Amino acid sequence: MRTKSAVAALLLGFGVVAGRASAETWSLTGPTGGDVRALAASPREPRVVYLGTAEGVLYRSDDGGRRWRRLEPGPRLGGMSLDNIVVTPAGDVLIGYWRVSGEGGGVARSADGGATFKVFEAMSKESVRALALAPSDPARIVAGTLTGVFSSDDGGASWRRISPAGHPELRNVESLAIDARDPDVIYVGTWHLPWKTSDGGRRWRASAAGMIDDSDVFTMTTDARAKDGLFATACTGIYRSQNGGGSWSKLRGIPASSRRTRAFAQDPEQPERLYAGTTEGLWASEDGGGSWSLRSEKELVVNALELLPGGGLLVGSEGAGVLRSEDHGKTLAAANQGFSARFVGQLLRDPAGRLLAAVRNDRYHSGVLWAPQLDGPWSKLASGLEGREVWSLGVAGAQVYAGTDDGVYVHRPGAAAWRRLPGPAARASEIATLGADVLLLATDRGLLRSSDGGSSSASVPLGNARNVLALLALRSGPVLAATPLGLYRSDDRGQSFRPLSSGPNAPVQRLLALDADAQTLFATTAHGLYKSNDGGRSFFRCYELAVSEVTGLAAHPNGRTLYAADFARGGIYKSDDAGESWSAIAADGLQPNRVFNLMVDPERPERVLAATASGGLHAMGPKSGSATAASH
């Protein structure tokens, strides 16, 4: 993960603090793309499209999805997945969301194009998974949650439960559809099977005849061609009903492996044309579902679809971001300018000055990206990491190493692809490079050392612990290694280690030294930040940084200034006295404000880079170029 020369400047991190906020502004820099959870176009202005992410960030496009801008301040829903967007005929924006880790969520409304939102307190404890507006009555909103179905007759000002409280089946609602003519006819898809009410929720009946049992119903869509026509998509495929959900028949033509259909759309200009967004690509039918053809690469996972006038189609995906078509889906092109929802796990600069980013949470479209400068353009370093999660990075000269969930890969100058190095199928969570040929690998199967650039490796004993949590290669030569049982030190370039101490009172996640001989040492843990003034022989808790989950820090080369970020509660904090005291840095422009890692740019130490939770990279301080978002 770190080179010998750059370790003090590149350590990554999180954390939490108290103190006055300093005046700083953050700007989004990319990499573009990432996970899209929801898309919705304005019925009044179809060129206006909204996009929601898994971290509660809302984007807007004013040119039909070609370019995007993040809305400020927007809904500010860190830790929430924004899965549902509905735009009213008047242009108001309704959003439904749910907390990813924990309970709760809600519904909110914007009357100014998404800039600000009013949260409906009556729904604030509900994990909202579906949201629909009655076509015949724009004041009628229906929300599906994990506890049931709720309705508002006044645009969200008040809400009432319309499904039986505590019902064993009418819960875990994933999708909704409201009849185009009668707002009291509501179709509900749950994690098990569909339900229907014809009287606004007074009475409900199961509506599953013909559907495979235990079908997780992802979408429900009324068929524009027939009064009682209905489509439902599920983990078991696509279904059609011609009698208002009384019975269902399964549509054929999509392979069984691609049957999980998360998104569905019917072309209003040509209702026989259907689109299905599956976990194995975008599929289209020109004959009402009689036959289907694949319109994208099969590796594309589709979460959202939005149709635009004149053959326009937007596809929201996992990893690849937004794809746009102007010919009914026959061809697709990336449309991510201004949009970044990448999860950057680690970041460093190589000796040539390139930025390298390990992008996680998508095994096909992520991997290791590189850019010549902060503003991009970003692109894949090479193929060969598809199917892998990249946990760590290391550089030795022009060679780049990637630690994955299946061992270590190397990319050499001029190579077209990554090559897996010999060794066990272990998760390599950290890489230390000692010169051109010596590698130390922290894995869940022990510490590995290579003296030939990774062509071969051998285990290095570290007490009785098998899992190595962290490595730190000091500029002065020694190497520190942390296990669940303690801290160890090597003075012979990792050939052998001796016990140093039992370490902090919690498992170490990252190590950071402020000076060459590591007398001032920091250890980040899930239970706070620890500091040592004696090279790791003893540690004490930094209570001035009142945080819980800390996984790293970033240090300025001046040896005094530190930055920490709070991943659980959000926020970034700064110390100018080697961690003795801390103050909050204002998060203006930082969306989401939950930051997974930090880096002080070794080329320009006045610039701090923050990788947010599935929100891309943000820069504080001077940066090259004038763009506020990457254009590639």
HELIX and SHEET records of a PDB file:
HELIX    1   1 VAL A    7  LEU A   10  1                                   4    
HELIX    2   2 GLU A  121  MET A  123  5                                   3    
HELIX    3   3 ALA A  256  SER A  258  5                                   3    
HELIX    4   4 PRO A  309  GLY A  311  5                                   3    
SHEET    1   A 5 ARG A   2  THR A   3  0                                        
SHEET    2   A 5 ALA A 428  LEU A 434  1                                        
SHEET    3   A 5 VAL A 438  THR A 443 -1                                        
SHEET    4   A 5 GLY A 446  SER A 450 -1                                        
SHEET    5   A 5 ALA A 458  VAL A 460 -1                                        
SHEET    1   B 4 TRP A  26  GLY A  30  0                                        
SHEET    2   B 4 LEU A 617  MET A 620 -1                                        
SHEET    3   B 4 VAL A 608  THR A 612 -1                                        
SHEET    4   B 4 VAL A 595  VAL A 600 -1                                        
SHEET    1   C 2 GLY A  33  GLY A  34  0                                        
SHEET    2   C 2 SER A 340  ALA A 341  1                                        
SHEET    1   D 4 ALA A  38  ALA A  41  0                                        
SHEET    2   D 4 VAL A  49  GLY A  52 -1                                        
SHEET    3   D 4 LEU A  58  SER A  61 -1                                        
SHEET    4   D 4 ARG A  69  ARG A  70 -1                                        
SHEET    1   E 4 MET A  80  VAL A  87  0                                        
SHEET    2   E 4 VAL A  93  ARG A  99 -1                                        
SHEET    3   E 4 GLY A 105  SER A 110 -1                                        
SHEET    4   E 4 LYS A 118  VAL A 119 -1                                        
SHEET    1   F 4 VAL A 128  ALA A 134  0                                        
SHEET    2   F 4 ASP A 137  THR A 145 -1                                        
SHEET    3   F 4 GLY A 148  SER A 152 -1                                        
SHEET    4   F 4 ARG A 160  ARG A 161 -1                                        
SHEET    1   G 4 VAL A 173  ILE A 178  0                                        
SHEET    2   G 4 ILE A 186  THR A 190 -1                                        
SHEET    3   G 4 PRO A 194  THR A 197 -1                                        
SHEET    4   G 4 ARG A 205  ALA A 206 -1                                        
SHEET    1   H 4 VAL A 217  THR A 222  0                                        
SHEET    2   H 4 LEU A 230  ALA A 234 -1                                        
SHEET    3   H 4 GLY A 237  SER A 241 -1                                        
SHEET    4   H 4 SER A 249  LYS A 250 -1                                        
SHEET    1   I 4 THR A 261  GLN A 266  0                                        
SHEET    2   I 4 LEU A 274  THR A 278 -1                                        
SHEET    3   I 4 GLY A 281  SER A 285 -1                                        
SHEET    4   I 4 SER A 293  LEU A 294 -1                                        
SHEET    1   J 4 VAL A 302  LEU A 308  0                                        
SHEET    2   J 4 GLY A 312  SER A 317 -1                                        
SHEET    3   J 4 VAL A 322  SER A 325 -1                                        
SHEET    4   J 4 ALA A 333  ALA A 334 -1                                        
SHEET    1   K 4 PHE A 343  ARG A 349  0                                        
SHEET    2   K 4 LEU A 355  ARG A 360 -1                                        
SHEET    3   K 4 GLY A 367  ALA A 371 -1                                        
SHEET    4   K 4 SER A 379  LYS A 380 -1                                        
SHEET    1   L 4 VAL A 390  ALA A 396  0                                        
SHEET    2   L 4 GLN A 399  THR A 404 -1                                        
SHEET    3   L 4 GLY A 407  HIS A 411 -1                                        
SHEET    4   L 4 ARG A 419  ARG A 420 -1                                        
SHEET    1   M 4 ALA A 470  ALA A 473  0                                        
SHEET    2   M 4 VAL A 479  THR A 483 -1                                        
SHEET    3   M 4 GLY A 486  SER A 490 -1                                        
SHEET    4   M 4 ARG A 498  SER A 501 -1                                        
SHEET    1   N 4 VAL A 508  ALA A 513  0                                        
SHEET    2   N 4 LEU A 521  THR A 525 -1                                        
SHEET    3   N 4 GLY A 528  SER A 532 -1                                        
SHEET    4   N 4 PHE A 540  ARG A 541 -1                                        
SHEET    1   O 4 ALA A 554  ALA A 555  0                                        
SHEET    2   O 4 LEU A 562  ALA A 565 -1                                        
SHEET    3   O 4 ILE A 572  SER A 575 -1                                        
SHEET    4   O 4 SER A 583  ILE A 585 -1                                        
END                                                                             
